[in-house]
Amino acid sequence: MRAAVLEALVGPDAVRIADDVPEPVGEHPMGVGGRLLVEVHAAGVSFPDLLRSRGEYQMRPELPFAIGAEVAGVVVEAPEGSPFAVGDRVAALTHWGGVAEYALAMPQHTLRLPDHMSYAQGAALYLNYCTAWYALHRAGVVAGETVLVQGAAGGVGTAALEILVALGARSIAVVSSDEKENAARAMGADAVVRSDGGWLAEVKDLTGGRGVQAVIDPVGGDRFVDSLRALAIGGRLAVVGFTGGSIPELKVNRLLLRNLTVCGVEMVMMDSEEPGTVRMVNDAVQALADEGKVRTLVGAEIGLEAGADALRLLEGRGAIGKVVVAVRG
């Protein structure tokens, strides 16, 4: 089969298109529930893919391996007793191996793809929307609250904006360009501020000096402290990731004086402590997709032959929404 294969841990330049990659055997090594093989129509590429291409991510297979953390396609093999059947349209997490004609999905991280969503939209569904939904859940966001979304034009950011609309909460998006501002507004942002300007003062103005009830932060880096300052008394910040490149450190007196809460966002680890966490998240995102309340933002759709360019877009901070590789026409 054809696939975009990473041959060395040196980044996007190590990706080549191979025509002779063996089809996957067995079941996904991290899957639960047996062998679920998908005929891939589109694959999603995310920031962890970029880190994995450099050997900087905690989860990676032995070289060589196909890039692509999630897929949308059609089930061609399903385990007996599975909720999925041959012919089902699905969106699934793979962690790697997605930019290929066939991929092993993880049954516990697979959703049914509604007929009204394209395969490209489906390739942007699982990772970003489950992450964003769980981040908002961890932060305890409810209708009527105001939430600041860092990196709001990225995959998790645009997902969070859409879900906030469905929740009936108000959002303030932090972005870095006109193009990204347009994307955030299109996904439902109530207000937009610029990361290269005095965004903290703008957030305070937008909230009458009080601050926001919650922050969703997939960026980290040097914005983290100002994200805490943007919180109202009793506010909550959900740490999603560190696309800003550095992991911030926290002086906990900031939490004490203003009764702030900082929480991590990792649903699989929580599922080991509180079984049913992943199922709860899956069910919530499935319902949003089925009801047409989320549509996903595909910022770039790249052909398989140019699969490495998907990683280069992420490397150059040029990605808006989800970067998707069209595996089949």
HUURFEN-V50898 format. One record per residue. N is the residue number from 1. SS is DSSP state (H for helix, E for strand, - for the rest). Layout:
N/SS, N/SS
This chain:
1/-, 2/-, 3/E, 4/E, 5/E, 6/E, 7/-, 8/-, 9/-, 10/-, 11/-, 12/H, 13/H, 14/H, 15/E, 16/E, 17/E, 18/E, 19/-, 20/-, 21/-, 22/-, 23/-, 24/-, 25/-, 26/-, 27/-, 28/-, 29/-, 30/-, 31/-, 32/-, 33/-, 34/-, 35/-, 36/-, 37/E, 38/E, 39/E, 40/E, 41/E, 42/E, 43/E, 44/E, 45/E, 46/-, 47/H, 48/H, 49/H, 50/H, 51/H, 52/H, 53/H, 54/-, 55/-, 56/-, 57/-, 58/-, 59/-, 60/-, 61/-, 62/-, 63/-, 64/-, 65/E, 66/E, 67/-, 68/-, 69/-, 70/E, 71/E, 72/E, 73/E, 74/E, 75/E, 76/E, 77/E, 78/-, 79/-, 80/-, 81/-, 82/-, 83/-, 84/-, 85/-, 86/-, 87/-, 88/-, 89/E, 90/E, 91/E, 92/E, 93/E, 94/-, 95/-, 96/-, 97/-, 98/-, 99/-, 100/E, 101/-, 102/E, 103/E, 104/E, 105/-, 106/-, 107/H, 108/H, 109/H, 110/E, 111/E, 112/E, 113/-, 114/-, 115/-, 116/-, 117/-, 118/-, 119/H, 120/H, 121/H, 122/H, 123/-, 124/-, 125/-, 126/H, 127/H, 128/H, 129/H, 130/H, 131/H, 132/H, 133/H, 134/H, 135/H, 136/H, 137/H, 138/H, 139/-, 140/-, 141/-, 142/-, 143/-, 144/-, 145/-, 146/E, 147/E, 148/E, 149/E, 150/-, 151/-, 152/-, 153/-, 154/-, 155/H, 156/H, 157/H, 158/H, 159/H, 160/H, 161/H, 162/H, 163/H, 164/H, 165/H, 166/H, 167/H, 168/-, 169/-, 170/E, 171/E, 172/E, 173/E, 174/E, 175/E, 176/-, 177/-, 178/H, 179/H, 180/H, 181/H, 182/H, 183/H, 184/H, 185/H, 186/H, 187/-, 188/-, 189/-, 190/-, 191/E, 192/E, 193/E, 194/E, 195/-, 196/-, 197/-, 198/-, 199/H, 200/H, 201/H, 202/H, 203/H, 204/H, 205/H, 206/H, 207/-, 208/-, 209/-, 210/-, 211/-, 212/E, 213/E, 214/E, 215/E, 216/E, 217/E, 218/-, 219/-, 220/-, 221/H, 222/H, 223/H, 224/H, 225/H, 226/H, 227/H, 228/H, 229/H, 230/-, 231/E, 232/E, 233/E, 234/E, 235/E, 236/E, 237/E, 238/E, 239/E, 240/-, 241/-, 242/-, 243/-, 244/-, 245/-, 246/-, 247/-, 248/-, 249/-, 250/-, 251/-, 252/-, 253/H, 254/H, 255/H, 256/H, 257/H, 258/H, 259/-, 260/-, 261/E, 262/E, 263/E, 264/E, 265/-, 266/-, 267/H, 268/H, 269/H, 270/H, 271/H, 272/H, 273/H, 274/-, 275/-, 276/-, 277/H, 278/H, 279/H, 280/H, 281/H, 282/H, 283/H, 284/H, 285/H, 286/H, 287/H, 288/H, 289/H, 290/H, 291/-, 292/-, 293/-, 294/-, 295/-, 296/-, 297/-, 298/E, 299/E, 300/E, 301/E, 302/E, 303/E, 304/H, 305/H, 306/H, 307/H, 308/H, 309/H, 310/H, 311/H, 312/H, 313/H, 314/H, 315/H, 316/-, 317/-, 318/-, 319/-, 320/-, 321/-, 322/E, 323/E, 324/E, 325/E, 326/E, 327/-, 328/-, 329/-
